[in-house]
Amino acid sequence: MQRYARAAAVLFLLGGPVLARQTTAPSQAGAQPAPDVDITFKQQANLTPQEMLDQGQTDLKNMQEGLKRVVQLQELARKQNDIIKLNCVNDKVVQVKAAINIGEQSMTDLHEAIARNDDGARLHAFTKLTVATQKVQVLVQEAENCVGQDLSFVGETQVTTEVDPNIPQDDPTQPPLPGSGTDRPPEASPFI
């Protein structure tokens, strides 16, 4: 008896949502059943396997150059004895190294997928490599921001002022001193 009760409970639990979905969709007045939703990735790389390998090598080289730049910024922060900047850059160094590890593993996966002639795995490995490269670019910029280095810095600010000769030289906010240029008022009474 317990076996039948369990089987009925399992059927009820598994079959309940399916039956409910089937009965609720058509019963709505004039409603059409929901269309199937396609959530596949539409935009894919249109590169040959050799082009993907070449691009992957370029990406790995760029990531290594990004790591060099972040390490330079780390040394700069260390020389400035600024612990806040150094901690910020150290965090970026760790993240860049992790992204490079992902990129190198993706490159290995790309080689294996090409050898197996597996297009899905090849595209996946290439996508991971591309994302890792973009992440390194963002991290390098964040490291630049950590130490205050900005790509748009063109030099120290220089301010030049020109004074219009038509502007009066005296300060209108300062009242004149007593006795300067004013006559004494006449005596109020001739008897004093």
Number of C-alpha atoms within 10 A of each C-alpha: 5 7 8 9 10 11 11 13 12 12 11 13 11 11 12 12 11 11 11 10 10 12 11 10 13 12 10 10 7 7 9 10 11 7 6 6 6 7 6 6 6 6 6 9 9 9 12 9 19 11 11 23 17 11 16 22 16 13 22 20 14 16 25 17 14 23 23 14 17 24 18 13 24 25 14 16 22 15 10 12 11 12 11 12 21 22 15 17 29 19 14 25 24 12 17 25 16 14 22 24 15 18 27 19 15 22 23 12 19 27 19 15 20 17 11 11 12 12 13 10 16 23 20 16 25 26 18 20 29 18 15 24 26 16 16 29 17 15 22 26 17 18 26 19 15 21 19 13 13 13 9 6 8 7 6 6 5 5 5 4 5 5 6 7 7 6 7 8 7 8 8 8 6 7 7 12 8 7 8 7 8 9 7 7 6 7 8 7 6 6 5 5
